[in-house]
Amino acid sequence: MPEGNTIHRLARDHTRDFSGRIVRVSSPQGRFAREARRLDRRRFLRADAWGKHLFHFWEGGLVVHMHMGMAGVFRRFAGKRPAPRPTVRMRLLIPHLAVDLIGPPTCELVGEAERLAILARLGPDPLRRDADPEIAWAQIARRPDRPIGDALLDQRVVSGIGNIYRNEVLFLHGVHPLRPAKRVTREEWLAMWDTVRRLMSRGVRERTVTVETGEIQHPAAAAARDPEDDDFYVYGQTVCRRCGSRIRDFPLSARRMFACPFCQPRRSPAVRKTKVLSP
């Protein structure tokens, strides 16, 4: 599932490509056909992202709300445009450019009131300038026995964090995913917020990668990893980059969680301090 940084990158790219342009809109698949006819030949104003939700704003107060889910994807074709696949939910077309949306669970035309209702269900988005980490902290504190790893994936708590970033930020702060929220201090939370904000901002500019370029790794980790695929500290890994311990994985929030038993101990977390790298 695309995480918030990918959705923000899409919003940036779609605004760059279509803002102020009259756009042809179609739905080769047919499931968005009625809505496409309302949008066709209208002016595209801008795109915006909130967490994993993408919004297209059109003249006349029309808004398209999209969520990529596990399988949704945009395909961009510059220059010569191929005929759209039958699976294309929505095609945006201007001279010399086509953008196809394929496989999203959500692609709907909404009004402003409906858009605001969607946002009201979401936590603050670390990539937005108006985001307030204290709002997320208040949500975390409401369920003190909940594992912090579970809370981080809840879009009502923080919007945009997915499985990669929750794994990586917890590792970087030496916090075990199963630590109850009541054993996470406000200072720890604010530090994690700052880290995830910087990691995801890097992901908007470049790609989803958390390891600092050129960082030295433990020999056991170097032997176990593909040098061409060394983007993450613990996510999808078998050996800890820093200490060489075997990574443990287990299910949490219906997703796969990874943790180093030495760098992220289940017990006595208050005594450990972990260096946090700034991307």
KELUM-592783 format. One line per field, with one value per residue: x, y, z of N, C-alpha, C in turn. Coordinates in nm, 3 decimals. Layout:
N
neast = (X,...)
nnorth = (Y,...)
nup = (Z,...)
caeast = (X,...)
canorth = (Y,...)
caup = (Z,...)
ceast = (X,...)
cnorth = (Y,...)
cup = (Z,...)
//
This chain:
279
neast = (0.084,0.066,0.243,0.215,0.407,0.430,0.176,0.169,0.371,0.245,0.036,0.183,0.298,0.071,-0.047,0.153,0.142,-0.124,-0.249,-0.455,-0.519,-0.741,-0.895,-0.933,-1.145,-1.203,-1.348,-1.245,-1.291,-1.546,-1.660,-1.642,-1.772,-2.001,-1.927,-1.693,-1.792,-1.903,-1.676,-1.527,-1.357,-1.344,-1.172,-0.877,-0.782,-0.607,-0.412,-0.421,-0.298,-0.376,-0.246,-0.294,-0.478,-0.587,-0.672,-0.835,-0.895,-1.142,-1.272,-1.583,-1.634,-1.606,-1.475,-1.248,-1.206,-0.960,-0.831,-0.561,-0.540,-0.436,-0.370,-0.397,-0.281,-0.109,-0.044,0.176,0.198,0.395,0.425,0.381,0.076,-0.049,-0.331,-0.588,-0.591,-0.845,-0.890,-0.861,-0.963,-0.989,-0.898,-0.686,-0.637,-0.435,-0.289,-0.018,0.017,-0.090,-0.256,-0.324,-0.545,-0.549,-0.709,-0.791,-0.944,-1.108,-1.250,-1.403,-1.652,-1.689,-1.839,-1.750,-1.830,-1.839,-1.570,-1.450,-1.561,-1.433,-1.169,-1.203,-1.206,-0.948,-0.615,-0.351,-0.132,0.200,0.339,0.216,0.203,0.039,0.013,-0.031,0.147,0.061,-0.208,-0.214,-0.076,-0.259,-0.456,-0.315,-0.276,-0.530,-0.578,-0.418,-0.310,-0.264,-0.048,0.231,0.322,0.093,-0.071,0.065,0.007,-0.256,-0.474,-0.640,-0.502,-0.238,-0.192,-0.099,0.133,0.271,0.338,0.615,0.735,0.651,0.785,1.052,1.083,1.034,1.246,1.467,1.437,1.469,1.248,1.034,0.791,0.571,0.554,0.350,0.136,0.119,0.369,0.523,0.676,0.581,0.788,0.938,0.750,0.726,0.983,0.985,0.786,0.913,1.121,0.985,0.857,1.074,1.188,0.977,0.949,1.186,1.123,0.928,1.076,1.268,1.270,1.118,1.316,1.525,1.774,2.077,2.292,2.599,2.632,2.799,2.772,2.705,2.924,2.795,2.545,2.609,2.697,2.461,2.291,2.165,2.372,2.274,2.023,1.958,1.789,1.653,1.646,1.532,1.295,1.172,1.410,1.666,1.883,2.011,2.118,2.282,2.371,2.402,2.236,1.983,1.693,1.364,1.040,0.688,0.325,0.131,-0.134,-0.243,-0.036,0.311,0.553,0.875,1.158,1.450,1.587,1.787,1.845,1.590,1.462,1.220,1.198,1.274,1.292,1.339,1.599,1.760,1.925,1.903,2.082,1.966,1.945,1.958,1.788)
nnorth = (-0.119,0.220,0.463,0.770,0.950,0.880,0.943,1.219,1.288,1.219,1.408,1.644,1.601,1.575,1.826,1.981,1.880,1.921,2.151,2.432,2.355,2.255,1.949,1.627,1.371,1.034,0.703,0.415,0.162,0.188,0.210,0.460,0.619,0.793,1.002,1.081,1.196,1.429,1.565,1.590,1.796,2.005,2.252,2.167,2.227,2.187,1.944,1.763,1.618,1.416,1.232,0.904,0.966,1.104,1.401,1.556,1.872,2.047,2.291,2.451,2.348,2.073,1.767,1.503,1.215,0.989,0.671,0.458,0.201,-0.142,-0.212,-0.005,0.216,0.472,0.539,0.703,0.857,1.009,1.201,0.986,0.826,0.528,0.318,0.307,0.060,-0.191,-0.194,0.056,0.289,0.569,0.804,1.076,1.331,1.532,1.732,1.544,1.406,1.151,1.025,0.745,0.588,0.297,0.026,0.128,0.107,0.314,0.570,0.848,1.100,1.386,1.634,1.945,1.933,1.657,1.595,1.726,1.578,1.334,1.407,1.467,1.224,1.146,1.134,1.376,1.471,1.409,1.528,1.760,2.113,2.219,2.028,1.886,1.743,1.704,1.650,1.392,1.269,1.296,1.121,0.878,0.857,0.801,0.531,0.357,0.097,-0.003,-0.138,0.050,0.017,-0.066,0.158,0.346,0.270,0.325,0.516,0.705,0.806,0.888,1.015,0.870,0.726,0.416,0.060,0.035,0.279,0.282,0.061,0.141,0.389,0.318,0.142,0.321,0.474,0.297,0.166,-0.089,-0.251,-0.362,-0.230,-0.091,0.192,0.356,0.346,0.500,0.805,1.153,1.308,1.116,1.052,1.297,1.315,1.088,1.166,1.384,1.248,1.070,1.255,1.377,1.157,1.082,1.314,1.311,1.088,1.191,1.364,1.191,0.870,0.588,0.537,0.477,0.436,0.601,0.729,0.570,0.488,0.295,-0.054,-0.340,-0.622,-0.876,-0.805,-0.689,-0.913,-1.052,-0.901,-0.770,-0.573,-0.402,-0.350,-0.200,-0.041,-0.015,-0.029,-0.229,-0.320,-0.585,-0.718,-0.955,-0.950,-0.731,-0.411,-0.258,-0.396,-0.662,-0.864,-1.123,-1.039,-1.023,-1.120,-1.063,-1.077,-0.778,-0.561,-0.680,-0.680,-0.732,-0.716,-0.596,-0.629,-0.557,-0.756,-0.670,-0.392,-0.291,-0.351,-0.545,-0.504,-0.272,-0.020,0.246,0.290,0.283,0.449,0.558,0.638,0.866,0.894,1.165,1.199)
nup = (0.000,-0.092,0.096,0.290,0.185,-0.085,-0.181,-0.140,-0.320,-0.559,-0.556,-0.582,-0.837,-1.003,-0.976,-1.092,-1.358,-1.448,-1.345,-1.396,-1.653,-1.920,-1.913,-2.055,-1.953,-1.883,-1.839,-1.901,-1.790,-1.690,-1.435,-1.332,-1.501,-1.519,-1.346,-1.472,-1.705,-1.604,-1.529,-1.759,-1.988,-1.812,-1.605,-1.442,-1.116,-0.883,-0.698,-0.391,-0.085,0.197,0.431,0.332,0.144,-0.159,-0.330,-0.600,-0.725,-0.898,-1.131,-1.053,-0.806,-0.777,-0.653,-0.664,-0.484,-0.384,-0.289,-0.267,-0.164,-0.146,-0.404,-0.587,-0.846,-1.029,-1.370,-1.584,-1.898,-2.118,-2.417,-2.685,-2.644,-2.516,-2.602,-2.357,-2.097,-2.037,-1.767,-1.660,-1.435,-1.430,-1.671,-1.730,-1.958,-2.156,-2.423,-2.537,-2.298,-2.077,-1.793,-1.609,-1.384,-1.201,-1.048,-0.784,-0.459,-0.390,-0.570,-0.617,-0.668,-0.482,-0.265,-0.101,0.169,0.210,0.169,0.387,0.591,0.552,0.614,0.882,1.004,1.013,1.147,1.230,0.962,0.914,0.702,0.637,0.671,0.864,1.055,1.380,1.630,1.889,1.882,1.782,1.993,2.200,2.110,2.121,2.397,2.483,2.473,2.669,2.704,2.459,2.209,2.099,1.840,1.706,1.732,1.573,1.313,1.285,1.113,1.220,1.426,1.342,1.023,0.724,0.785,0.710,0.699,0.654,0.748,1.017,1.123,1.086,1.224,1.490,1.537,1.507,1.732,1.935,2.040,2.132,1.930,2.065,2.301,2.551,2.503,2.727,2.833,2.678,2.658,2.641,2.540,2.403,2.208,2.065,1.962,1.795,1.615,1.489,1.363,1.187,1.029,0.898,0.767,0.595,0.446,0.306,0.156,-0.014,-0.174,-0.285,-0.273,-0.106,0.142,0.421,0.539,0.605,0.358,0.304,0.565,0.807,0.852,1.063,1.038,1.019,0.930,0.684,0.546,0.519,0.367,0.057,-0.129,-0.322,-0.246,0.001,0.175,0.419,0.780,0.958,0.842,0.659,0.690,0.797,0.966,1.210,1.125,1.285,1.519,1.454,1.543,1.514,1.343,1.468,1.367,1.359,1.363,1.361,1.387,1.165,0.987,0.898,1.141,1.235,1.448,1.641,1.888,2.063,2.014,2.043,2.307,2.492,2.764,3.030,2.879,2.937,3.015,2.795,2.530,2.201,1.915,1.678,1.337,1.110,0.819)
caeast = (0.000,0.145,0.238,0.182,0.503,0.397,0.054,0.209,0.444,0.145,-0.033,0.276,0.313,-0.054,-0.061,0.248,0.102,-0.259,-0.305,-0.493,-0.543,-0.865,-0.854,-1.029,-1.157,-1.283,-1.340,-1.253,-1.349,-1.689,-1.708,-1.638,-1.812,-2.091,-1.849,-1.599,-1.864,-1.919,-1.546,-1.466,-1.341,-1.336,-1.038,-0.817,-0.727,-0.489,-0.422,-0.377,-0.290,-0.383,-0.215,-0.301,-0.591,-0.553,-0.786,-0.823,-0.992,-1.182,-1.360,-1.721,-1.646,-1.603,-1.355,-1.234,-1.137,-0.902,-0.747,-0.499,-0.550,-0.319,-0.340,-0.414,-0.158,-0.118,0.053,0.193,0.249,0.428,0.448,0.285,-0.008,-0.111,-0.474,-0.602,-0.631,-0.985,-0.896,-0.838,-1.081,-0.999,-0.787,-0.674,-0.571,-0.408,-0.196,0.114,0.028,-0.204,-0.235,-0.426,-0.563,-0.587,-0.722,-0.809,-1.072,-1.190,-1.237,-1.540,-1.675,-1.747,-1.847,-1.661,-1.873,-1.795,-1.424,-1.419,-1.599,-1.324,-1.054,-1.235,-1.181,-0.806,-0.522,-0.263,-0.041,0.331,0.390,0.143,0.256,-0.053,0.000,-0.002,0.174,-0.009,-0.338,-0.186,-0.039,-0.383,-0.520,-0.236,-0.298,-0.667,-0.575,-0.284,-0.259,-0.247,0.092,0.262,0.331,-0.043,-0.120,0.129,-0.053,-0.396,-0.485,-0.711,-0.401,-0.146,-0.234,0.007,0.235,0.241,0.414,0.759,0.778,0.633,0.895,1.180,1.091,1.045,1.384,1.557,1.423,1.489,1.119,0.977,0.654,0.468,0.553,0.221,0.140,0.138,0.511,0.588,0.666,0.550,0.914,0.969,0.657,0.761,1.104,0.946,0.714,1.011,1.194,0.901,0.834,1.193,1.201,0.875,0.981,1.288,1.054,0.860,1.178,1.345,1.194,1.103,1.443,1.550,1.915,2.161,2.393,2.734,2.639,2.867,2.685,2.769,2.967,2.694,2.439,2.663,2.702,2.326,2.210,2.198,2.423,2.195,1.889,1.988,1.716,1.587,1.716,1.475,1.181,1.204,1.547,1.687,1.992,2.014,2.227,2.368,2.433,2.422,2.141,1.878,1.567,1.245,0.920,0.562,0.211,0.075,-0.227,-0.260,0.081,0.432,0.634,1.014,1.223,1.576,1.571,1.886,1.827,1.454,1.427,1.085,1.204,1.358,1.323,1.372,1.741,1.833,1.920,1.942,2.115,1.872,2.006,1.875,1.803)
canorth = (0.000,0.343,0.540,0.910,1.021,0.852,1.018,1.360,1.304,1.220,1.538,1.742,1.577,1.603,1.971,2.028,1.839,1.955,2.274,2.536,2.300,2.187,1.808,1.526,1.268,0.918,0.585,0.296,0.050,0.215,0.226,0.602,0.681,0.907,1.109,1.129,1.285,1.559,1.630,1.603,1.931,2.106,2.295,2.106,2.335,2.143,1.818,1.775,1.490,1.409,1.092,0.814,1.009,1.200,1.479,1.641,1.982,2.092,2.409,2.418,2.290,1.927,1.709,1.358,1.156,0.860,0.598,0.356,0.068,-0.229,-0.240,0.110,0.270,0.566,0.523,0.830,0.837,1.135,1.182,0.894,0.766,0.401,0.303,0.268,-0.076,-0.199,-0.183,0.194,0.350,0.708,0.856,1.220,1.345,1.662,1.705,1.485,1.344,1.079,0.964,0.643,0.535,0.157,-0.059,0.184,0.072,0.434,0.679,0.898,1.243,1.432,1.777,1.994,1.881,1.517,1.595,1.763,1.464,1.237,1.458,1.464,1.089,1.119,1.201,1.472,1.419,1.471,1.599,1.885,2.220,2.250,1.909,1.907,1.613,1.693,1.587,1.248,1.225,1.283,0.996,0.768,0.848,0.754,0.385,0.340,-0.040,-0.040,-0.135,0.170,-0.021,-0.070,0.296,0.418,0.232,0.366,0.644,0.800,0.861,0.960,0.987,0.859,0.628,0.279,-0.043,0.061,0.387,0.250,-0.026,0.211,0.491,0.251,0.096,0.433,0.527,0.191,0.136,-0.215,-0.227,-0.408,-0.150,-0.023,0.337,0.424,0.346,0.591,0.940,1.258,1.347,1.012,1.065,1.414,1.280,0.998,1.248,1.460,1.155,1.021,1.369,1.395,1.041,1.086,1.427,1.257,0.998,1.270,1.418,1.087,0.747,0.537,0.483,0.532,0.424,0.712,0.689,0.556,0.447,0.168,-0.154,-0.453,-0.722,-0.981,-0.748,-0.671,-1.044,-1.105,-0.810,-0.742,-0.435,-0.322,-0.332,-0.175,0.083,-0.011,-0.081,-0.356,-0.364,-0.688,-0.763,-1.071,-0.920,-0.590,-0.337,-0.194,-0.484,-0.796,-0.961,-1.170,-0.964,-1.103,-1.066,-1.113,-0.999,-0.670,-0.483,-0.756,-0.659,-0.794,-0.624,-0.638,-0.562,-0.612,-0.783,-0.596,-0.247,-0.257,-0.450,-0.542,-0.465,-0.159,0.070,0.381,0.305,0.279,0.566,0.515,0.747,0.881,0.957,1.260,1.178)
caup = (0.000,-0.091,0.220,0.269,0.101,-0.225,-0.215,-0.151,-0.445,-0.665,-0.553,-0.639,-0.981,-1.074,-0.980,-1.194,-1.493,-1.493,-1.288,-1.490,-1.786,-1.953,-1.916,-2.098,-1.850,-1.925,-1.753,-1.987,-1.714,-1.679,-1.299,-1.299,-1.627,-1.497,-1.286,-1.573,-1.798,-1.537,-1.521,-1.891,-2.044,-1.706,-1.570,-1.323,-1.034,-0.808,-0.624,-0.252,-0.015,0.342,0.460,0.218,0.062,-0.263,-0.376,-0.718,-0.721,-1.031,-1.132,-1.024,-0.673,-0.780,-0.593,-0.676,-0.369,-0.420,-0.195,-0.350,-0.107,-0.165,-0.545,-0.673,-0.904,-1.140,-1.478,-1.657,-2.033,-2.185,-2.559,-2.747,-2.539,-2.558,-2.574,-2.216,-2.065,-1.992,-1.621,-1.618,-1.372,-1.473,-1.752,-1.746,-2.087,-2.218,-2.533,-2.509,-2.166,-2.022,-1.661,-1.586,-1.249,-1.212,-0.931,-0.650,-0.397,-0.380,-0.666,-0.608,-0.678,-0.355,-0.242,0.005,0.299,0.219,0.185,0.525,0.676,0.539,0.690,1.025,1.054,1.002,1.237,1.163,0.860,0.940,0.586,0.619,0.755,0.974,1.140,1.521,1.693,2.016,1.855,1.777,2.127,2.277,2.066,2.175,2.541,2.512,2.484,2.727,2.697,2.319,2.164,2.021,1.699,1.653,1.724,1.463,1.186,1.288,1.042,1.305,1.517,1.253,0.887,0.624,0.821,0.675,0.769,0.646,0.835,1.158,1.160,1.087,1.329,1.620,1.549,1.525,1.868,2.032,2.102,2.086,1.879,2.158,2.424,2.568,2.484,2.856,2.863,2.584,2.712,2.544,2.476,2.305,2.096,1.984,1.889,1.687,1.517,1.412,1.278,1.077,0.939,0.814,0.679,0.490,0.357,0.215,0.065,-0.117,-0.265,-0.353,-0.273,0.030,0.191,0.554,0.577,0.562,0.261,0.355,0.705,0.828,0.911,1.128,0.938,1.001,0.847,0.550,0.481,0.498,0.287,-0.083,-0.132,-0.415,-0.189,0.142,0.201,0.548,0.897,1.002,0.761,0.562,0.709,0.883,1.058,1.247,1.062,1.384,1.619,1.400,1.599,1.425,1.353,1.493,1.302,1.415,1.313,1.443,1.305,1.041,0.903,0.950,1.221,1.251,1.561,1.689,2.031,2.140,1.997,2.082,2.411,2.549,2.906,3.071,2.768,2.982,3.037,2.669,2.443,2.066,1.826,1.566,1.222,1.038,0.674)
ceast = (0.089,0.131,0.225,0.279,0.474,0.275,0.085,0.289,0.348,0.072,0.055,0.285,0.187,-0.081,0.031,0.197,-0.027,-0.313,-0.330,-0.527,-0.686,-0.829,-0.968,-1.027,-1.246,-1.264,-1.355,-1.314,-1.500,-1.739,-1.707,-1.693,-1.901,-2.015,-1.752,-1.667,-1.884,-1.788,-1.487,-1.472,-1.354,-1.189,-0.995,-0.749,-0.599,-0.516,-0.369,-0.379,-0.309,-0.362,-0.215,-0.417,-0.547,-0.680,-0.748,-0.934,-1.014,-1.268,-1.505,-1.740,-1.647,-1.468,-1.358,-1.150,-1.089,-0.822,-0.693,-0.516,-0.422,-0.277,-0.350,-0.282,-0.192,-0.008,0.055,0.258,0.270,0.457,0.340,0.208,-0.069,-0.261,-0.489,-0.641,-0.778,-0.999,-0.879,-0.967,-1.101,-0.875,-0.798,-0.588,-0.558,-0.312,-0.061,0.128,-0.103,-0.164,-0.352,-0.427,-0.619,-0.601,-0.743,-0.941,-1.166,-1.152,-1.378,-1.542,-1.747,-1.757,-1.756,-1.700,-1.829,-1.644,-1.384,-1.455,-1.493,-1.205,-1.078,-1.209,-1.032,-0.726,-0.437,-0.165,0.095,0.386,0.318,0.195,0.169,-0.068,0.043,0.023,0.103,-0.147,-0.320,-0.152,-0.163,-0.458,-0.446,-0.266,-0.437,-0.673,-0.439,-0.226,-0.235,-0.099,0.119,0.275,0.196,-0.097,-0.062,0.067,-0.199,-0.406,-0.566,-0.617,-0.301,-0.180,-0.113,0.114,0.186,0.336,0.564,0.801,0.755,0.744,1.024,1.189,1.102,1.186,1.478,1.550,1.433,1.363,1.065,0.832,0.544,0.469,0.417,0.237,0.166,0.284,0.593,0.569,0.631,0.676,0.956,0.879,0.694,0.889,1.073,0.872,0.813,1.087,1.108,0.870,0.952,1.214,1.102,0.898,1.090,1.223,0.973,0.961,1.243,1.259,1.187,1.231,1.473,1.697,1.994,2.271,2.531,2.745,2.704,2.771,2.767,2.808,2.864,2.580,2.485,2.665,2.564,2.243,2.259,2.246,2.347,2.055,1.902,1.922,1.669,1.672,1.662,1.364,1.228,1.343,1.552,1.793,1.995,2.137,2.327,2.439,2.458,2.330,2.041,1.750,1.453,1.126,0.797,0.448,0.167,-0.009,-0.244,-0.148,0.203,0.520,0.773,1.076,1.352,1.565,1.672,1.863,1.688,1.405,1.284,1.086,1.301,1.390,1.372,1.523,1.821,1.817,1.974,1.969,2.018,1.941,1.908,1.896,1.844)
cnorth = (0.125,0.416,0.688,0.985,1.001,0.932,1.167,1.384,1.305,1.354,1.647,1.726,1.609,1.754,2.030,1.999,1.903,2.089,2.380,2.486,2.246,2.041,1.723,1.413,1.157,0.805,0.461,0.175,0.065,0.243,0.372,0.684,0.803,1.026,1.168,1.224,1.422,1.637,1.663,1.746,2.040,2.142,2.229,2.217,2.293,2.006,1.840,1.637,1.511,1.262,1.010,0.850,1.118,1.269,1.560,1.746,2.036,2.217,2.364,2.351,2.139,1.876,1.558,1.310,1.017,0.803,0.478,0.215,-0.011,-0.238,-0.120,0.167,0.370,0.533,0.652,0.802,0.973,1.106,1.094,0.820,0.637,0.403,0.256,0.122,-0.077,-0.181,-0.040,0.254,0.493,0.745,1.008,1.246,1.492,1.634,1.656,1.424,1.275,1.021,0.872,0.600,0.394,0.095,0.004,0.133,0.192,0.533,0.735,1.050,1.289,1.584,1.817,1.941,1.736,1.508,1.627,1.651,1.354,1.281,1.450,1.327,1.056,1.194,1.301,1.403,1.485,1.552,1.731,1.991,2.247,2.133,1.939,1.772,1.595,1.629,1.435,1.194,1.207,1.155,0.874,0.747,0.796,0.603,0.344,0.200,-0.087,-0.038,-0.014,0.138,-0.029,0.072,0.370,0.387,0.275,0.506,0.748,0.865,0.947,0.919,0.982,0.759,0.489,0.183,-0.019,0.165,0.356,0.157,0.053,0.314,0.429,0.197,0.212,0.493,0.419,0.151,0.006,-0.191,-0.266,-0.330,-0.081,0.128,0.411,0.428,0.423,0.732,1.040,1.300,1.245,1.026,1.182,1.388,1.187,1.073,1.323,1.369,1.109,1.133,1.387,1.279,1.047,1.203,1.387,1.165,1.069,1.317,1.308,0.962,0.698,0.465,0.551,0.528,0.542,0.661,0.683,0.514,0.309,0.071,-0.268,-0.556,-0.831,-0.932,-0.734,-0.805,-1.095,-1.022,-0.800,-0.597,-0.344,-0.293,-0.314,-0.044,0.098,-0.073,-0.219,-0.408,-0.464,-0.747,-0.886,-1.047,-0.770,-0.522,-0.286,-0.291,-0.626,-0.902,-1.006,-1.090,-1.062,-1.038,-1.136,-1.027,-0.893,-0.582,-0.547,-0.731,-0.720,-0.690,-0.683,-0.561,-0.634,-0.634,-0.709,-0.446,-0.199,-0.354,-0.433,-0.485,-0.349,-0.063,0.206,0.400,0.313,0.408,0.524,0.638,0.748,0.953,1.051,1.239,1.307)
cup = (0.000,0.042,0.187,0.179,-0.047,-0.268,-0.227,-0.279,-0.563,-0.671,-0.615,-0.791,-1.058,-1.081,-1.087,-1.336,-1.540,-1.443,-1.394,-1.630,-1.799,-1.982,-1.969,-1.994,-1.901,-1.826,-1.840,-1.917,-1.699,-1.539,-1.252,-1.416,-1.606,-1.442,-1.389,-1.671,-1.735,-1.534,-1.657,-1.943,-1.938,-1.680,-1.438,-1.243,-0.962,-0.748,-0.484,-0.188,0.134,0.378,0.334,0.124,-0.034,-0.311,-0.499,-0.712,-0.863,-1.021,-1.112,-0.889,-0.669,-0.727,-0.616,-0.558,-0.408,-0.304,-0.271,-0.295,-0.130,-0.312,-0.636,-0.722,-1.013,-1.241,-1.559,-1.791,-2.099,-2.332,-2.619,-2.638,-2.589,-2.533,-2.429,-2.201,-2.023,-1.841,-1.571,-1.562,-1.420,-1.554,-1.760,-1.867,-2.125,-2.333,-2.483,-2.369,-2.129,-1.888,-1.634,-1.440,-1.262,-1.073,-0.795,-0.588,-0.390,-0.489,-0.681,-0.620,-0.553,-0.356,-0.128,0.142,0.317,0.236,0.329,0.622,0.670,0.624,0.841,1.087,1.061,1.107,1.160,1.070,0.881,0.824,0.560,0.718,0.876,1.071,1.284,1.588,1.826,1.999,1.849,1.915,2.214,2.239,2.121,2.323,2.577,2.529,2.539,2.716,2.553,2.282,2.076,1.873,1.632,1.634,1.604,1.328,1.175,1.226,1.118,1.405,1.441,1.110,0.794,0.656,0.782,0.744,0.764,0.748,0.983,1.206,1.180,1.200,1.467,1.641,1.580,1.664,1.975,2.106,2.045,2.042,1.977,2.290,2.438,2.556,2.615,2.897,2.760,2.639,2.601,2.469,2.371,2.183,2.006,1.904,1.773,1.577,1.428,1.316,1.160,0.979,0.844,0.718,0.564,0.395,0.258,0.112,-0.042,-0.221,-0.348,-0.368,-0.130,0.071,0.324,0.594,0.521,0.468,0.325,0.499,0.717,0.896,0.971,1.023,0.914,0.914,0.703,0.474,0.444,0.401,0.143,-0.090,-0.227,-0.361,-0.037,0.185,0.345,0.659,0.937,0.912,0.655,0.577,0.800,0.989,1.084,1.189,1.165,1.477,1.569,1.456,1.493,1.449,1.379,1.422,1.357,1.360,1.414,1.351,1.168,0.941,0.971,1.017,1.237,1.367,1.597,1.839,2.118,2.133,2.039,2.189,2.460,2.690,2.925,2.957,2.813,2.996,2.908,2.593,2.306,1.982,1.709,1.454,1.156,0.890,0.605)
//
